[in-house]
């Protein structure tokens, strides 16, 4: 689906929470970020757990082009400080999938899932943290889970919209 590893690092801050490992779709990023837009159907990043076996969330980012506070899925998205990789202030929405079908949406700082932590050192298994012999089957699994995650997200958004009408 066009997603590639931005880094194999699992992002977390002790005492705050974590974001997991980011895989980025460069085309979605190029189409959305510089224009200051977010496409709900095409998240710029997929967030994986530290072991890179499970999709734990999705992320959207948009450059500040003077659009003011944004909103998606009914969540206000506030202008946030830059960070490594994107030094200028920008907008971010993080969506984390929680047990029992719950969803945590964060559009303001901090964007960390308070229940998520990363190990201090990840094992070096090659090929983006996946065993080389299983690389194709692992990617197929990630693609399947991503597809399901997007489907669940779309259904959730439709239900939320119907409930608000």
N, C-alpha and C positions, 0 to 999 in steps of 0.2 A: 504493500500500500504506500510505498515511498518513504517510510520512516527509517532513519538511520541513527546510530548512536551519536549523540553530541559529546558525551563522555561516558566512561564506564563507572564514574563515581556516583555513589548514592549520596544525595544531598540531605543533610540534617543539621540541626543546631541543638546541642544539648540544652535541655530545659525548655525548648520552644516546640520542637517536633521535627518532622521530616517531609521531604517531597518525593523521595525515591530516585530512581535512575531515569533520566530523560532520554527519549528517542524522539527525534525531530523530523518533521516533514519539510524539507527545504522549500518545496514549491508552495505549500500552504503559507509558510512564513513569508516568502517573497510576495505572494499575492495579498497578504493581509497586513503585516506589520508596518511597512512603510506608508501605507495609506491610512493607518490609524483605524482599521476595521477588524472585526472578529466575525468569522463565519461559524455559526453554531454547529454546522454539519461537518466542519473540517478543522478539528483542533490542531494547533501548530505542534504540540508535543503530546506524547503518550507517556505516562509515568508508570514505571515498573517497580516491583519490590526489589530489595537489595540483591536477591538471588536471581533476578531477571527472569522469573518463571511465571509471573502473574501481573496482569494490568491492574494497577491500584488507582489510577486516576487519569485525568486529561487536563491539558493546560492550553490557554489562549493568551496571546500577548499582542498588544497594539501600540505603536509609536504614538507619542503625544503630538498631534498635529493641530492642537487648539480646539479639539472637539468637546472638551469638558468631560465631566463624569459620564461614564458609559453604563449600560445595563444589558445583561443577557440572562435568560432563564429567570427573570424577575429579581436578579441579584445586582445591586449597585456595584460598579467597578470603579474604584477611586485611583487617581494618579498616584503612583508609587515611586520610590527612589530607585535609581539604577542599581545594578548588581554586576558581578563578574560576568562578562559576555555581552551585557547590554548596559553600558554605563550611564546612559541618559535616562531621566524619569520616563516611565511608560505605564501602560495599563496591563494588568494581569488578572485572569480568572483561573483559579485552580478548582477542580472538581475531584473529590476523592470518593471512591466506592467503599462503603462500610458494610459490616455484617448485617444480615437481615434485610438487604435491599435498600438500606439507607444511603443517602448521598450527602456529603459535606461540601458546600460551595463557599469559596472564600474569594472575595473580590477586593479585599483591603488587606493591608499589612497587619499581622503576618499571614503569609500564604502557606503556612506549614500545617500538616495534619498533626495535631498534638499527640496522637496515639502512635505515630510512626517514628521509628528510630533506625539508624543504619549501623552496621557493625563498624568497628574502627578500621578494619582491614578486610577487603574482599578477596576471596581466593582467586588466583590467576589461573583461569581455566581456558584462556585463549578465546579467540573469535568473539570479542565483545562480552566476555564473561560466560560464554556457553561452550560446552565441549565441542570441539571441531567435528567429531564423528556424528553428532546429533544436530548440527547447525541447521540443516533444512527442516527437520521435524520440529525443532524449537521455534524457528521462524514461522512455520505453518501454524503452530500452536498460538504464537503471539498474534498472528493475523486473525485467526479464528476468534480469540478472546477479544481483540480490538473490535472486530465486527460486532460481536455480541454486546460489548460495552457501549458502542455507539448506538446500537438498536435500543438497548435499555435506556440510554440517555434520551433518545428521541421520544420513546414512549413516555418517559417520566415528564419530559417537557410538554408533551401533548396533554397528559393528565393534569399537570399543574395549570396549564392554560385553560382547560375546560373547567377546572374547579374555580378559577378566578372569574369566569364569565357569568 
